């Protein structure tokens, strides 16, 4: 179910070595999506080990990156904070009107 405010896309390699990092980032993305009434989609890469990325997508617009997990040493709270900060900044861009409508919820969410 895609909410009318857009959705978060989590891009991750489909490798056993990344499962722990993916679990942490997925939990943070799920919490963020639930609190802000956003959709969530996990997109798996095959093969190479790459960082895990979280993007924001609204309708037909190109997804915009919000977060990149290079080293996997962040807590779920730090990931949520990073997602929230980037979404707050994007809420001022005219291209992301859906985020502008939920700006107050983004600020309140912690």
Steps between C-alpha positions, in 0.01 A plus 500: 500500500652830392398794714409827333812658650739280302709206609842401623705263285775296667757374248720223637716215371345157537800354685519325835785728609267804485200354683584651839545851354185460289297394804607814688434738208173329410377542859587871494334546159187312615474718810541816292249384239243403765531829691474714184240289316739408218525181299807278525664276241813284527694462173764226495812506284653175386870435521745770607519638851404867492392747766135499603308804377167654601320716244181705509262468203186701439284391209669510160794712622849355504596354840725727704765355736450558871751268664802283416633238741865448410642359821195366685598645837193714564211430734136495384447834677786659303358366174152635585651838585691509170187409302293758684761773447523439126122485461466826691746670264321357196168629633613851405562405137202582273533162328405313820161646593397178676782549751405865545152386607645277773785729608354544850480123544862468385608755761300335781618148418806401699 
